[in-house]
Amino acid sequence: MRGKVEHYDRVTGQLLHRYSTIREPDGVLRVACKTRRASRCPACAEVYRADTYQLVRAGLVGGKGVPETVSAHPCLFVTLTAPSFGAVHVRREKNGKVLPCHARRDAQTCPHGQVMSCTERHSADDPRLGEPLCPDCYDYDGSVLFNAISPELWRRFTLALRRRFAKLNGLTVKALREHVSIAFAKVAEYQRRGVVHFHAVIRLDGPDGPESPPPAWATADALAQAVQHATAAVTAEIKPLSRTFRWGTQLDVRRITLDGELTEQAVAAYIAKYATKAAECVGTLDRRIQPLDDLNRLPVREHARRLIAACMRLGSQPGLADLRLIHWAHMLGFRGHFSTKSRRYSTTLGALRAAREEHMRAEEITTGRLPLFEEDTVLVIAHWQYAGQGLSPGEQLLAAAITGVPFSNVGGDSR
């Protein structure tokens, strides 16, 4: 941005302070884009990641307005996965040794002539990871439809979890609220095959939230039983296609402890890492696909191209308009929020941003860059002009020198 901000005394009209971008490098003020995507802006994504880390950790050990006594509440780290939509190339390890991908002595040949076996030990950066052994056998429609319906699956899971936990303790859901509340924070992660699964922190509190401890009978073991039942019980149907979806069979439930194998720092860091990533690992785009885009010319992997094509094809059906598959084709059908939490889990991203803004304002006043005055006695007049998006030429050269990326590929519009 280019421009200036002037502060005048409302009574006398005296100029109290003036800020202008003339003295800034390149004569512009750089404003954060505030994206969470690391592929779009690493700097802003790092701020989002750090905020998510603090938000999740506060719900485990306290701080940011959450009492420290919350660290004694039963808490689980749960991973809900997607079902299989066809065999894909994978990398698995056992005791530090990489196992063959899909070694089958009696491997069958699919209707398309592809032997459904792979004996290679894939490296971590093998581009084939996540791609189907036979693309023509892979259920691309099912994959994108699961992504689209997964937020509803998660909502139904949280409802079923409360019902089951109440039943295990001989209570109704209404009566349970008088004794226990269940709080959570979750993040969605894309697997290389292009489907999402959810990592969640689930915590037991008293009826007043983190300020009150849960009763002695509300244990982590009982919560784990309720999680296992709810995961297997819930389904979501897409009626126009008569397709029913449920969670995958791979369910991981582990207890979070302050001094055990799974600590609060490890969990918070793990969840925050995925808060800044989307479907880029699948080889798709980090922007919406426009109506005039030629799908065959997009710079994406073939597997991602087929997933996008499935979104486009299914999204054109009138009965599936509510899923907005075309609008979210670049996300392979997923249209939910990547990181969410229950209201009482901990602080909010908005509160963290407000605290950071207040800290920066106080620092500006301390260093003399901003005068100290009563806001209701000052008239603020601002003149701003959009200057461009991306890095300046000097910043492009510096970024190219640091990263090794050619100048033409660094940054955006530097007008």
Secondary structure as GFF3:
##gff-version 3
##sequence-region A 1 415
A	DSSP	beta_strand	2	9	.	.	.	ID=ss1
A	DSSP	beta_strand	15	20	.	.	.	ID=ss2
A	DSSP	three_ten_helix	21	23	.	.	.	ID=ss3
A	DSSP	three_ten_helix	25	27	.	.	.	ID=ss4
A	DSSP	alpha_helix	42	61	.	.	.	ID=ss5
A	DSSP	three_ten_helix	68	72	.	.	.	ID=ss6
A	DSSP	beta_strand	75	80	.	.	.	ID=ss7
A	DSSP	beta_strand	92	94	.	.	.	ID=ss8
A	DSSP	beta_strand	97	99	.	.	.	ID=ss9
A	DSSP	alpha_helix	140	168	.	.	.	ID=ss10
A	DSSP	alpha_helix	173	176	.	.	.	ID=ss11
A	DSSP	beta_strand	181	190	.	.	.	ID=ss12
A	DSSP	beta_strand	196	205	.	.	.	ID=ss13
A	DSSP	alpha_helix	220	233	.	.	.	ID=ss14
A	DSSP	beta_strand	236	238	.	.	.	ID=ss15
A	DSSP	three_ten_helix	239	241	.	.	.	ID=ss16
A	DSSP	beta_strand	243	245	.	.	.	ID=ss17
A	DSSP	beta_strand	251	255	.	.	.	ID=ss18
A	DSSP	alpha_helix	264	275	.	.	.	ID=ss19
A	DSSP	three_ten_helix	279	282	.	.	.	ID=ss20
A	DSSP	three_ten_helix	295	297	.	.	.	ID=ss21
A	DSSP	alpha_helix	302	315	.	.	.	ID=ss22
A	DSSP	three_ten_helix	318	323	.	.	.	ID=ss23
A	DSSP	three_ten_helix	329	331	.	.	.	ID=ss24
A	DSSP	beta_strand	339	341	.	.	.	ID=ss25
A	DSSP	alpha_helix	349	366	.	.	.	ID=ss26
A	DSSP	three_ten_helix	375	377	.	.	.	ID=ss27
A	DSSP	beta_strand	378	385	.	.	.	ID=ss28
A	DSSP	alpha_helix	393	403	.	.	.	ID=ss29
A	DSSP	three_ten_helix	407	409	.	.	.	ID=ss30
###
